Amino acid sequence: MYEFEELVIVQKETVREVLAALMVQLTQRQLQCLNLSLLGYKQAEIATILKISQATVNQHLAACYKKAQAIATDTYKEGML
């Protein structure tokens, strides 16, 4: 196996670990907002679907991004990324 292919495999496993760690840290509502966002729904549409304000959707998504950034930073510092 080439060195590059080995690196890609390690990075994919690390990304999976980061995503798993993120899922554990998110609240149910944050997960709902994130899932809908990943499916392509706009924030206003997510707000309508979940019957919450668009500002609340923005807060939930911001919390997701903040938690993801913290996990990725920690993982990078540990030398895994």
C-alpha positions in Angstrom: 0.0 0.0 0.0 1.3 3.4 -0.8 2.1 5.9 1.9 -0.6 8.3 0.7 -3.3 5.6 0.8 -2.3 4.7 4.3 -2.6 8.4 5.3 -6.1 8.6 3.8 -7.2 5.5 5.7 -5.9 7.0 9.0 -7.6 10.3 8.3 -10.9 8.7 7.5 -10.8 6.8 10.7 -9.9 9.9 12.6 -12.8 11.8 11.0 -15.2 9.1 12.0 -13.9 9.3 15.6 -14.4 13.1 15.6 -17.9 12.8 14.2 -18.8 10.1 16.8 -17.4 12.4 19.6 -19.5 15.3 18.2 -22.7 13.3 18.1 -22.4 12.4 21.8 -22.0 16.0 22.7 -24.9 17.5 20.8 -28.3 17.9 22.3 -31.3 16.3 20.5 -32.4 19.7 19.1 -28.9 20.5 17.9 -28.8 17.2 16.1 -32.2 17.8 14.5 -31.1 21.2 13.3 -27.8 19.9 12.0 -29.4 16.9 10.2 -31.9 19.1 8.5 -29.2 21.6 7.5 -27.1 18.7 6.1 -30.1 17.6 4.1 -30.1 21.1 2.5 -32.9 22.8 4.3 -32.5 26.6 4.9 -32.6 27.9 8.4 -36.0 29.4 7.9 -37.3 26.1 6.7 -35.7 24.3 9.7 -37.4 26.8 12.0 -40.8 26.1 10.4 -40.3 22.3 10.5 -39.2 22.3 14.2 -41.7 25.0 15.2 -39.0 27.2 16.7 -37.6 30.7 15.8 -35.0 31.1 13.1 -32.8 32.8 15.8 -33.0 29.6 17.9 -32.0 27.5 14.8 -29.0 29.8 14.4 -28.1 29.3 18.0 -28.3 25.5 17.7 -26.2 25.4 14.6 -23.7 27.8 16.0 -23.4 25.5 19.1 -22.8 22.5 16.7 -20.0 24.3 14.8 -18.4 25.5 18.1 -18.4 21.9 19.5 -17.1 20.5 16.2 -14.3 23.1 16.2 -13.3 22.3 19.7 -13.2 18.5 19.0 -11.2 19.0 15.8 -8.8 21.3 17.6 -8.3 18.8 20.4 -7.8 16.0 17.9 -5.3 18.1 16.0 -3.3 18.9 19.1 -3.2 15.2 19.9 -1.6 14.6 16.5 -4.5 12.6 15.1 -5.3 15.0 12.2 
